[in-house]
Amino acid sequence: MYKTIHQYYLYIITNKKDGVLYIGVTNNLERRIFEHKNKLIKGFSSRYNLNKLIYFEIFQSINEAIKREKNMKKWKREWKIKLIIEKIPNWNDLSNNWFEE
């Protein structure tokens, strides 16, 4: 019997370089980013037009993803920005070609 491998994602989205940051967790990153881009879920991200995926991490355990999310939400903004620019110095949207416009 095969064991199903689950993946969970911690992600950071923004509206522009050095803009507002939102940290979230999902089990389907593509679907969740689609929801953010199309403002399908009302709240913080739709209010601030947060629709650019600028960072993500993959986890095998939802508990680990949530633990990381809670930890990162306590970080100073400058620590989050340092993490982002280490991976994506120009803040390009990692989901740029995922969906047709």
N, C-alpha and C positions, 0 to 999 in steps of 0.2 A: 504494500500500500504506500502511496506517495503522500508525503506531508505537504500541505499547501503552504507556500511561503507568502507571508503577508508583508507588505511594505507600508510604512508610515512616513510621512514627510513633515518636517519642521520647515517653514518657509518664511521669507521676509518679502513684503511688497512695499512699494512706494509710489508716489505720483511723479517724482522728478529727482534728479541728482540732488543730494543733500536735503530732500524733502521729508515729509512725514513718513514714519516707519510703522509697519504693522507686522506682528509676528503671529503666526498661526500654525495649526497642526491639522493634517488631513490624511486620509487613506487613499485619496485619488487626487494627485496634484493637478493633473490636466483639467479635470472637472472643476476643481475649486478655483483655479485661476480663471477659467471661463466664467464662472459665477462672479468673480471680482470684476473682470473686464466688462461684463454686461450688467453689472449692478443688480444681480438677481436676488441678493440678500441685503436687505436694508440694515444700515448700521454704520459703524465707524469707517469701514473701508469705502462704502459707497458715498458717504458724506464728504470724504476727503479725496475722492477720485483715485483711490489707490489701486492701480491696475498693472504695475510693472513688477515682474518677478525678478528680484535681484540677488536672491540667495536661497539655497535649500540644502537640507541634509536628509539622508535616508536612514530609517531605523527598521529593525525587524520586530520591535516591540512597541506597542502603543504607549506603554508605561514609560519607556525610555524617551520617546518623542515628547510626551507631556512633561516629563521631568526637565528635559532640555529647554522646552518652551518656557516653563515657569522660571527656570534659572535665568534665561536670557532676558526675560521681561524685567528682571531686577537690575540688569546691567545699566551702566551709564550709557548715554547716547554715543559718546565718543568711542566706547568699546565696540558697540554694534557697528559703527561706521568703519572702524579699523578692520573688523572681520570682513565686512563687505568689500572694501577696497583691496584687501589681500587677494580676493578671488575675482572680483569684477571691478577693476580700477576705474573704468569709464561708466559704470552703473548701467550697462546695457540690459535691456529686458531679455531675460533668459527664455521667455516664452514667445519671443518675437514671431516665429514662423509656425506656431502651433495651430493657429486658427486662420481660416480665410476671413478676409475683411468684407 
